Amino acid sequence: MNKISVTIDLGKLDKSRIKERTYTNKDGQEVSVKEYQMDVVELKEKKTIKEGDTWRMVKSHFVADSQSKEEREAKKESNFIGSGIMFENIDTGMEAVKELQDNPDSIPF
């Protein structure tokens, strides 16, 4: 399982984009919620932030305000409000050694 930790800079939120809606839940109670729509987008190239012997912390995503069709058509600049990071295991080469040990017939020489 890969977990992505997302951090948002609350100072960058456009408070006018907070929407409030009310609905009735399955118990018949009226519930009000405040929502803020945003998009989490995977980066084309991950950026290494920190690295250890067997792991690497990478910036893998960015978070931006969701845009309406009209905003996209008008080419409105995105409001970047945060980022996502992941931890990855570094292949130390031991998996390849184990594979060769388990299957010596696969050695090409």
Contacts in CASP RR format, 6 or more apart in sequence:
PFRMAT RR
TARGET T0000
AUTHOR 0000-0000-0000
METHOD contacts of the structure
MODEL  1
MNKISVTIDLGKLDKSRIKERTYTNKDGQEVSVKEYQMDVVELKEKKTIK
EGDTWRMVKSHFVADSQSKEEREAKKESNFIGSGIMFENIDTGMEAVKEL
QDNPDSIPF
2 86 0 8 1.000
3 86 0 8 1.000
3 87 0 8 1.000
4 40 0 8 1.000
4 60 0 8 1.000
4 61 0 8 1.000
4 84 0 8 1.000
4 85 0 8 1.000
4 86 0 8 1.000
5 84 0 8 1.000
5 85 0 8 1.000
5 86 0 8 1.000
6 40 0 8 1.000
6 61 0 8 1.000
6 63 0 8 1.000
6 82 0 8 1.000
6 83 0 8 1.000
6 84 0 8 1.000
7 82 0 8 1.000
7 83 0 8 1.000
7 84 0 8 1.000
7 85 0 8 1.000
8 38 0 8 1.000
8 63 0 8 1.000
8 81 0 8 1.000
8 82 0 8 1.000
9 81 0 8 1.000
9 82 0 8 1.000
12 79 0 8 1.000
12 80 0 8 1.000
12 81 0 8 1.000
12 82 0 8 1.000
13 36 0 8 1.000
13 81 0 8 1.000
14 65 0 8 1.000
14 79 0 8 1.000
17 36 0 8 1.000
17 37 0 8 1.000
17 65 0 8 1.000
18 34 0 8 1.000
18 35 0 8 1.000
18 36 0 8 1.000
19 34 0 8 1.000
19 35 0 8 1.000
19 36 0 8 1.000
19 37 0 8 1.000
20 32 0 8 1.000
20 33 0 8 1.000
20 34 0 8 1.000
20 35 0 8 1.000
21 32 0 8 1.000
21 33 0 8 1.000
21 35 0 8 1.000
22 30 0 8 1.000
22 31 0 8 1.000
22 32 0 8 1.000
22 33 0 8 1.000
23 30 0 8 1.000
23 31 0 8 1.000
23 33 0 8 1.000
24 30 0 8 1.000
24 31 0 8 1.000
25 31 0 8 1.000
37 65 0 8 1.000
37 66 0 8 1.000
38 63 0 8 1.000
38 64 0 8 1.000
38 65 0 8 1.000
38 66 0 8 1.000
38 81 0 8 1.000
39 63 0 8 1.000
39 64 0 8 1.000
39 65 0 8 1.000
39 66 0 8 1.000
40 61 0 8 1.000
40 62 0 8 1.000
40 63 0 8 1.000
40 84 0 8 1.000
41 61 0 8 1.000
41 62 0 8 1.000
41 63 0 8 1.000
41 64 0 8 1.000
42 60 0 8 1.000
42 61 0 8 1.000
43 59 0 8 1.000
43 60 0 8 1.000
43 61 0 8 1.000
43 62 0 8 1.000
46 58 0 8 1.000
46 59 0 8 1.000
46 60 0 8 1.000
46 86 0 8 1.000
47 58 0 8 1.000
47 59 0 8 1.000
48 56 0 8 1.000
48 57 0 8 1.000
48 58 0 8 1.000
49 57 0 8 1.000
49 58 0 8 1.000
49 59 0 8 1.000
49 85 0 8 1.000
50 56 0 8 1.000
50 57 0 8 1.000
51 57 0 8 1.000
51 90 0 8 1.000
52 90 0 8 1.000
53 90 0 8 1.000
53 92 0 8 1.000
54 89 0 8 1.000
54 90 0 8 1.000
54 92 0 8 1.000
55 87 0 8 1.000
55 88 0 8 1.000
55 89 0 8 1.000
55 90 0 8 1.000
56 87 0 8 1.000
56 88 0 8 1.000
56 89 0 8 1.000
56 90 0 8 1.000
57 85 0 8 1.000
57 86 0 8 1.000
57 87 0 8 1.000
57 88 0 8 1.000
58 85 0 8 1.000
58 86 0 8 1.000
58 87 0 8 1.000
58 88 0 8 1.000
59 83 0 8 1.000
59 84 0 8 1.000
59 85 0 8 1.000
60 84 0 8 1.000
60 85 0 8 1.000
60 86 0 8 1.000
61 83 0 8 1.000
61 84 0 8 1.000
61 85 0 8 1.000
62 80 0 8 1.000
62 82 0 8 1.000
62 83 0 8 1.000
62 84 0 8 1.000
63 80 0 8 1.000
63 81 0 8 1.000
63 82 0 8 1.000
63 83 0 8 1.000
63 84 0 8 1.000
64 78 0 8 1.000
64 79 0 8 1.000
64 80 0 8 1.000
64 81 0 8 1.000
64 82 0 8 1.000
65 78 0 8 1.000
65 79 0 8 1.000
65 81 0 8 1.000
67 76 0 8 1.000
67 78 0 8 1.000
99 106 0 8 1.000
100 106 0 8 1.000
100 107 0 8 1.000
END
